[in-house]
């Protein structure tokens, strides 16, 4: 999904977080989880290309032209970790905000990026050795950018 689409989803979610919690920390967390987690695409690009070129990053991401894709911030397992953290911190507001904000990013990605059903599970990506063709359908697929 494109960044502006993630922003269009994240801003209303962050507004809802503000109206329910009145807490700027949760609003910031919501915005970060809603669209800034895509920074992992930059990390993957630099790892694979050995340089940074913003224009080529968008082309490469859009075409899904990676040999290996790690996207370390895209993993449904983080929701379980957030709930465990909320349990031990006795802070279920944290867990709820994390879950809603994170899913506001991950569900559109799952639906729009030609990812295989388990492609956004870190454990599955490890099992598949992060090989792009094992995680996403067909060549020329569209990714997050």
N, C-alpha and C positions, 0 to 999 in steps of 0.2 A: 504494500500500500504506500502511496506517496505521503510525504511529510505533511503537506497541507491537509490531507484527508485525516491523518492522525490528529492534527491540531483541531480540526473541525469536530472530532469526536471528544477529544480531551478537555476542551474548554467547558462545554456543558457539564461534563462529569465533575470537573474541578469546581464549578459553580455549585453543583449539588452537594459536593463535599463541604464547601464553605457554609451553605445554608443548613446543613445537618450537624456540623461539628463546630463551626466558628473558630477554626484552628488553622492558622496560616501554614504550619508545618505539614498538616495533612493535605492542604491545597497544593503546596509545592511538591509533595510526594506524588500526588495524583497527576500533576502535570509532567513530572519526570517520567513516571511509569507510562503515561499516555503517549508520549512521543519522543522523549529524549533517550529512551533505551535503544533507539536505532543507531546510536553511536557505535554499537558493535559491528555494524556494516563497514564503518570506516576502519575499524581494527582489522577486520577480515581483508579488506581491500589492501591495506598497507602490508599485511602479512603476505599476501599472495603476489602483489605487484612490486613490493620493495620501494614504493614511492607514494606520494599523495598527489592526486590530480582530481579535483572535485568534479569536473565535467565527465571524465572517464569513469569515476566512481558511480555516478548516476546511470551511465550507459551500461556498465558491467553489471550493476545490481538489477537494473530493469530487465536485462537480457538473461540474467541468471547464469552468467558466464564465469562461475567459480569452479575450480577443481574440488576444493574442500570448503565447506561452509561451517563455521563454528557458531556464529551468532550467540555468544555466551549469555547475553541478557534475555534471550528468547527461550524460556524453558518453563513449561507448566509446573514443573516440580517446585518452583519458587513459591507457589501458592501454599503448598504444604508446609514449607519452611516458615512462611509468614504466619500461618496458623499455629505452628509450634511455638514460634517466638511470642505471639500474642498470648498463648496459654501460659507460658513461663513468666511473661511480664505482667500477666493479669490485665492485658490491654487488648480487648477484642475490637475496639474501634480501629486500632492499627491494622488488625487482620482484615476487617471488613473493607476499610478504605483501600488497602493494598490489593485485595481481591478484585474489587470493582474496577479500580483504575488499571490494574494489570490486564484484566480481561478485556477492558475497552481497547486495549492495543492488540492483544493476542487473538481474540476472536475474529476481528476483521482480517488480520494477517492470515489466519488459518483458512478463512473462506476465500480470500482473494489472491493468494500467492502460489497456487498450484502445489502446495506442500502436501506430501503424503500424510495420512491420518496421524501418524506418530512423529512426524518430522520436527515438531516443536517441543519434543521431550528430549532433554539433554541425554538421558540414559539411552534412548534410541539412537541418537546421533553418535554417541560413543560406540555403541554396538555396531553401527554402520560405518565406523571410522571416519565420520564427517564427510563422506564422499557425496558430493552434490547430487549426482544422478541417482543415488540411493534414497535421497531425502525429498526430492521434488520431482514432479511429473515432467516429462518431455523437455527437450532442448528448446531454448527460446522462451522459457517461462518468465513470468513477471514476478519480481520480488518487491520488497518494501520501498523502493525509492522510485 
